[in-house]
Structure formats: structure tokens, C-alpha cells
């Protein structure tokens, strides 16, 4: 039979409702295939994922698999990452405002860059906001770029991951093996990593 390793609590709950057997990552002898969407796909099949907040689990599970197939519509194809919205960074709550400052320093000479901690409407109401919590109990810093991320993505990734307090970021570099693109005209394109 087939069993899955869920990338979020939401996916896990949905799979349980429809009767798909689930395994913990540690119990999966091998992940043959990961299938997921993406927020952005660049010409080299690098991705932005995790705008929903599950980037750490997604990256752990999709990085552990033999093949990672991404399914998107053509609106997700971008000339470079960071063109259409936030690039998320998962950070630990302790010292999160300080960590946010260190993330800003990575891009401090870049015009049009800004970053903030993601908030959600408070359950208490009264137009209050709470900091968004990931499935792992962490916060999300959202990075915004006027014209996408210029420069070497691997160097930028390394700079972010060297910051104490950063858990992971939503740039999935060199991970997708194929991207299936649904086009407006009803056709489907399959892009393979070069």
C-alpha cells in the first residue's frame, strides 16, 4: 500500500479524514515521491514556498525524497524569486525582533526591500493582531522585494541560515526534479531540472 508523510498539521488532518495512512518522517524508510505546489518558480526551477507557514516541514520532507514534483499554474512562473509576494523565513520566538533586524541587515543596501513579522487577526477581536505561529510554534518573517531577489541565491541562503534565530527560509533551491505547469489554454507543460 501507499502511505504519506504529511508536510503540515492541516494536510495531516485532511489525510486522516479521507483515510490515507500517515507515517512520521522517522518511520518512512524511503520517500519515493513528494508532490506539492509552490508560490513561485524561477527559470532554474528554484522555488518560493511556505507562504502558508509550513516551509520547515515541507523542506525537511521534500528534501528527504528521491523525487520532488511541483504542480503549479502558469501565474507562479517568475523571472526571479521574490517577484510576487513574501519570501518567508521561519524564526524562533525568542529574540525575534532582534533576528528580524539581522535579516534586514542582509539586504540593507537593497532599495525597495522590507521585512516584517507576519501577524494574523487576534481571536480576541477588537482589531488586534497576534504574531502568526507555525506548526512548530515559531514565527514567520516576511521579506518583500520590489523587483525580486537579485544576486546569488545560494550565497543569500547561506547568509540567512547563518543568523542565529533563523530556523529555515522558503527558498527551495535545486530541490524540484520536475515542475508541471497548467496553462490558461488548458495545455500542460512539464519542466525538468537542467
N, C-alpha and C positions, 0 to 999 in steps of 0.2 A: 504494500500500500504506500500511499504518499502521505507524508507529514510535513508540516510547515514550521518555520521558526519566525514568530511574529516580530515586526520591527517597531511596534508601538503597542501601548495598552489598548488603544482603540481597535487596532487590527486584531489583537488577541481576543477581545470581547466579541467582535464580529465573527471571527472564525469559530469560536465556541458556539455561537448562536446557530450557525449553519452546519455544524458537525464536522469541521475539518480538524483532524488530530494535530495537536501542537507539541513541539519539543522545545526545551530550553536550549540555548546555544551550546552549552557544555555537553548536552546529551546527543547532539546531532553529530554522528560520526563524520559525515561529509555533507556539505550543502552543494548539491549539483547545480542548482539554478536559482538565482534571485531575479525577481521581476518587480519593477517599481516604476513610478513616474518620476518626473524631475520638474523643477521650477524653471530652469534654463539649461540649454545645451549649446556649447560653442562648436566651431568647426572641427576641433580636435576631439570632440565627444567628452570634454570636461563638463561637469555639471555643477549647478547650484541646486541643492536640495535642503530640506529641513525648514522651510518657511512655516510649516505646521508645528515645528518644535521637536521632531523626533530624530534629529540628524545623528546623534551619537549612536543610538541603537541601529539606525539604518546603515551607518558606515561600518559598524562592527560586523553586522550580519552580511551585508553585501560584499564587504572586503574578505570575508571568510569563504565565499563561494567560488566555485570553478568558473561559472559564467554569470554575468550580470547584464540582463537585458532591460533596457529602459523604453517605456512606451509613452509617447507624447503626441500632442497635436502640433502643427507647424508654427503656432504662435510662440512656442517655447524655444525655437531656434534663434540664437542671438549671435552677433558678430564677436562678442566677448562677454565674459561673465560679469554680472553686476549691472546689466543694462536696464532691467525691467522691474527692479524692486530690491528688497533687502537681501543681503548676504548674511545669514545668521551665524553667530558664534555662541556656543554654549559655555557659560562661565559658572564657577561655584558662587553661591550667595555671599560667603564671607569676603569682604573687601571688594564687592562687585563694582562699586563706583570708582575705586582706585584702578581696578582691572580695566574698566571702560576707558579711563584716562590713558592707560598704557596702549590699548588698542588704537585710540585716536592718534597717539604718537607715531605709530607705524605709517600713517598716511598724512602726517601733519603738513606736508608741503603740497598736498594734492588739492587743487581748487574743487569746490563742489562736493567734497566728502563730508559726511556727518554720520554720527553713530549715537545710538540711544539704547537704553534698556527697554525691552518690549513690555508693554503693560496691557492689561485687559480690564474691562469694566468690573468694578467691585461687586461682589454678591451682596454687600451691604447697601448698594444703591447710592443715592444722593450724589450722582455724577462723580463718584470716587473711582480711582483706579488702583488696582493691585499689580504687582510685578507678576508677569507670566511665569508659571512653573512648568518645567519639562517633566516627562515621565520619571526622570531621575532626581527630581527635586532641585534642579538647577535653574538659573536664569538664562535668558537669551539677550545678547547684544545684537541689534540690527545695524548693519553697516550699509550706507547708501552712497552711491557714486553717480555723479551727473552723467558721465559718459562711459560707464563700465570700468572694469579694472584693467589698467594698462601696466605692463611690466611682466616679469617672470612670475607666473602663478606659483611655482614650486618655492621660489625664494620668499614670496609673500606668505605662503602657507607656513613655511618654517619660522618666519618672524612671529606669526600669530601663535603658533604652537609652543614657542619658547617662552611665552608670557606665563608666569606662574599665576594660576587662577583660571586660565583658559583650559577648558576640557577638550573641545574639538570645534571645528568650523564646518560650514556647509558647502565648501568647495570639494567636490569629489573628483579628484584629478587622476586620469588614466585608469579609472575603475570600470567604466562601461565597456562591455565587449561588443554589444550591438545596440543601436537606437532605432526603434520602429517609429516612424513618423506618419501620423494620419493627416492627410492633406485636405484642404477645403473642397477640392474637386472629387473627393471620395476615393482617390488612389492612396496607396501606402508605399512609402519609401523605407528601405532598410539600409541604415548606415553602419558600416563596420569600422572598428578601430584600425587605423593605418599601421 
